[in-house]
Amino acid sequence: MIDVEHLHGISELFGREEGDRVLRTLAQAVQAGIRPAQDTAARFATDKIVVLLPARNAEAMCTPGCDILAAAQQIRMPSGQAIAIHCGIAAIRPTPDADAHILISSAEVALFHATHEATGRVVCFDADEGDFIDCPCEGCSQRCGCDHA
């Protein structure tokens, strides 16, 4: 789950069209960073994008989040300032008993932590284990801001 920091403020300051442009540009960056035949991205609520990444283990899900974060840092507002996003990543093993609500709630928990830790942060959460995951990304401390590299 990806949240654009202060999207409402961007829309108020620069106009709703600019807020929509920021989301569309971010959506293009997200689409470029996922596997087109397997992964799915969609707008979720007013200011969020959700990305479904099937057939990846929990640790492998952090990498697209870091890649999307790096791409988002290239998106500029009319002021020239880069947009800031947060990524909350949740993993759940597909089973007959798996509940989509648990996956969404877990992504929201990870996003909450990402939002409150620092700007431009990726936080990964394993819903099956009920615990946060260390981000294994190469060069992660430069890309997603975590201290796990």
Rosetta blueprint (number, residue, H / E / L):
1 M L
2 I E
3 D E
4 V E
5 E L
6 H L
7 L H
8 H H
9 G H
10 I H
11 S H
12 E H
13 L H
14 F H
15 G L
16 R H
17 E H
18 E H
19 G H
20 D H
21 R H
22 V H
23 L H
24 R H
25 T H
26 L H
27 A H
28 Q H
29 A H
30 V H
31 Q H
32 A H
33 G L
34 I L
35 R L
36 P L
37 A L
38 Q L
39 D L
40 T E
41 A E
42 A E
43 R E
44 F E
45 A L
46 T L
47 D L
48 K E
49 I E
50 V E
51 V E
52 L E
53 L L
54 P L
55 A L
56 R L
57 N L
58 A L
59 E H
60 A H
61 M H
62 C H
63 T H
64 P H
65 G H
66 C H
67 D H
68 I H
69 L H
70 A H
71 A H
72 A H
73 Q L
74 Q L
75 I L
76 R E
77 M L
78 P L
79 S L
80 G L
81 Q L
82 A E
83 I L
84 A L
85 I E
86 H E
87 C E
88 G E
89 I E
90 A E
91 A E
92 I L
93 R L
94 P L
95 T L
96 P L
97 D L
98 A L
99 D L
100 A H
101 H H
102 I H
103 L H
104 I H
105 S H
106 S H
107 A H
108 E H
109 V H
110 A H
111 L H
112 F H
113 H H
114 A H
115 T H
116 H H
117 E H
118 A L
119 T L
120 G L
121 R E
122 V E
123 V E
124 C E
125 F E
126 D E
127 A L
128 D L
129 E L
130 G L
131 D E
132 F E
133 I E
134 D L
135 C L
136 P L
137 C L
138 E L
139 G L
140 C H
141 S H
142 Q H
143 R H
144 C L
145 G L
146 C L
147 D L
148 H L
149 A L
